[in-house]
């Protein structure tokens, strides 16, 4: 059931899908994992998702609101304000540099290598089948920014399809993922297809905005009018300290003295709910326009996994989202589906083994005794060097 690499030469002609989680962007943006212990079982730690669900189900409105103010400040706002041009320049960093900027640049370098490998893989596929899907639960723009950087360098010929069409206003629609770009000769006698990566944001994007009954995509937008009162600053600092203290547990969060008026709570949620993202709680949909699109994206994932000779490769994804976990488990009844789950360490491998035991078409990918981070994924697990054409 486990291995240390994905056999690209065996799968390149199959229908390839990826699912990427927050661990891929770790170093640029925080993950949902917390060192805070679960007060019901201190052998376990909380995540923002499990903690938010407990506060919501417990009716702790003040603390739930405080947690989502923290979530916006720590996770969403940095993604909205991220400027890739600060890092996507000719790399001045030494490979082993530990400076903050170089570590951030390294994350983008890994995305660059990952996209490069995907395109090399697609180039080996038969004509007019050179497509793959990258599903992600991340809000950040790492993949579109790095893809744009690669295209400007003219180092690769490919298409990144994020589901949006338009010129001045780019509008999102699920049907656009069926679009496929071909290049024909001047007289139309010859044509060829261009490798295409469909980028499907299952949980929304920091660059989506609701406009009437549509979702617009604007990668230049850095605006989000979420109302967080200045008076909550001390409570946010206390929450930050508790969440990131491995000696604290869930009860310490509830012990934080937070005083929010009903007007402050209402103002925050009214503004926060305008964000086109799926919240990290059990019930995630809150707005009809987005709800419909998220449903379409989950259905697209389901359809892809139901196809014959499909492959799903998960990286930096914990399967903590029950919607996606259950969807993938249902799809595993398809005997022609093969799922490779990359495990960060031995602990995660044990969790995934328990989660997917009994499914013969699941293979866990792990490096015994070593962490499988983005470096290791590109160097050892998903390395398209063998597929390169000797340029």
Secondary structure as the mmCIF struct_conf table of DSSP 4:
data_model
#
loop_
_struct_conf.conf_type_id
_struct_conf.id
_struct_conf.beg_label_comp_id
_struct_conf.beg_label_asym_id
_struct_conf.beg_label_seq_id
_struct_conf.end_label_comp_id
_struct_conf.end_label_asym_id
_struct_conf.end_label_seq_id
STRN STRN1 UNK A 2 UNK A 3
BEND BEND1 UNK A 4 UNK A 5
HELX_RH_AL_P HELX_RH_AL_P1 UNK A 8 UNK A 11
TURN_TY1_P TURN_TY1_P1 UNK A 12 UNK A 13
BEND BEND2 UNK A 14 UNK A 14
STRN STRN2 UNK A 15 UNK A 20
HELX_RH_3T_P HELX_RH_3T_P1 UNK A 22 UNK A 25
STRN STRN3 UNK A 26 UNK A 26
TURN_TY1_P TURN_TY1_P2 UNK A 27 UNK A 28
STRN STRN4 UNK A 29 UNK A 29
BEND BEND3 UNK A 32 UNK A 32
STRN STRN5 UNK A 33 UNK A 38
TURN_TY1_P TURN_TY1_P3 UNK A 39 UNK A 40
STRN STRN6 UNK A 41 UNK A 47
HELX_RH_AL_P HELX_RH_AL_P2 UNK A 48 UNK A 57
TURN_TY1_P TURN_TY1_P4 UNK A 58 UNK A 59
HELX_RH_AL_P HELX_RH_AL_P3 UNK A 61 UNK A 71
HELX_RH_PI_P HELX_RH_PI_P1 UNK A 72 UNK A 76
HELX_RH_AL_P HELX_RH_AL_P4 UNK A 77 UNK A 81
HELX_RH_3T_P HELX_RH_3T_P2 UNK A 84 UNK A 86
TURN_TY1_P TURN_TY1_P5 UNK A 87 UNK A 87
BEND BEND4 UNK A 89 UNK A 90
BEND BEND5 UNK A 93 UNK A 93
TURN_TY1_P TURN_TY1_P6 UNK A 95 UNK A 96
HELX_RH_AL_P HELX_RH_AL_P5 UNK A 100 UNK A 123
TURN_TY1_P TURN_TY1_P7 UNK A 124 UNK A 124
BEND BEND6 UNK A 125 UNK A 125
HELX_LH_PP_P HELX_LH_PP_P1 UNK A 126 UNK A 126
TURN_TY1_P TURN_TY1_P8 UNK A 127 UNK A 128
STRN STRN7 UNK A 131 UNK A 136
BEND BEND7 UNK A 140 UNK A 140
HELX_RH_AL_P HELX_RH_AL_P6 UNK A 142 UNK A 153
TURN_TY1_P TURN_TY1_P9 UNK A 154 UNK A 154
STRN STRN8 UNK A 159 UNK A 161
BEND BEND8 UNK A 163 UNK A 163
STRN STRN9 UNK A 164 UNK A 165
BEND BEND9 UNK A 167 UNK A 169
STRN STRN10 UNK A 170 UNK A 172
HELX_RH_3T_P HELX_RH_3T_P3 UNK A 174 UNK A 178
STRN STRN11 UNK A 182 UNK A 184
TURN_TY1_P TURN_TY1_P10 UNK A 186 UNK A 187
BEND BEND10 UNK A 188 UNK A 189
STRN STRN12 UNK A 191 UNK A 193
STRN STRN13 UNK A 196 UNK A 201
TURN_TY1_P TURN_TY1_P11 UNK A 202 UNK A 203
STRN STRN14 UNK A 204 UNK A 204
TURN_TY1_P TURN_TY1_P12 UNK A 206 UNK A 207
STRN STRN15 UNK A 208 UNK A 211
TURN_TY1_P TURN_TY1_P13 UNK A 212 UNK A 213
STRN STRN16 UNK A 214 UNK A 217
TURN_TY1_P TURN_TY1_P14 UNK A 219 UNK A 220
HELX_RH_3T_P HELX_RH_3T_P4 UNK A 230 UNK A 232
HELX_RH_AL_P HELX_RH_AL_P7 UNK A 233 UNK A 243
TURN_TY1_P TURN_TY1_P15 UNK A 244 UNK A 244
TURN_TY1_P TURN_TY1_P16 UNK A 246 UNK A 247
STRN STRN17 UNK A 249 UNK A 249
HELX_RH_AL_P HELX_RH_AL_P8 UNK A 250 UNK A 254
TURN_TY1_P TURN_TY1_P17 UNK A 255 UNK A 255
BEND BEND11 UNK A 256 UNK A 256
HELX_RH_AL_P HELX_RH_AL_P9 UNK A 262 UNK A 272
TURN_TY1_P TURN_TY1_P18 UNK A 273 UNK A 274
BEND BEND12 UNK A 275 UNK A 275
STRN STRN18 UNK A 277 UNK A 277
BEND BEND13 UNK A 280 UNK A 283
HELX_RH_AL_P HELX_RH_AL_P10 UNK A 288 UNK A 306
BEND BEND14 UNK A 307 UNK A 307
TURN_TY1_P TURN_TY1_P19 UNK A 308 UNK A 309
STRN STRN19 UNK A 310 UNK A 315
BEND BEND15 UNK A 316 UNK A 316
HELX_RH_AL_P HELX_RH_AL_P11 UNK A 322 UNK A 331
TURN_TY1_P TURN_TY1_P20 UNK A 332 UNK A 333
TURN_TY1_P TURN_TY1_P21 UNK A 335 UNK A 336
STRN STRN20 UNK A 337 UNK A 342
BEND BEND16 UNK A 344 UNK A 345
HELX_RH_AL_P HELX_RH_AL_P12 UNK A 346 UNK A 356
TURN_TY1_P TURN_TY1_P22 UNK A 357 UNK A 358
TURN_TY1_P TURN_TY1_P23 UNK A 360 UNK A 361
STRN STRN21 UNK A 362 UNK A 365
TURN_TY1_P TURN_TY1_P24 UNK A 368 UNK A 369
BEND BEND17 UNK A 370 UNK A 370
HELX_RH_AL_P HELX_RH_AL_P13 UNK A 374 UNK A 376
HELX_RH_PI_P HELX_RH_PI_P2 UNK A 377 UNK A 381
BEND BEND18 UNK A 382 UNK A 382
HELX_RH_3T_P HELX_RH_3T_P5 UNK A 384 UNK A 387
#
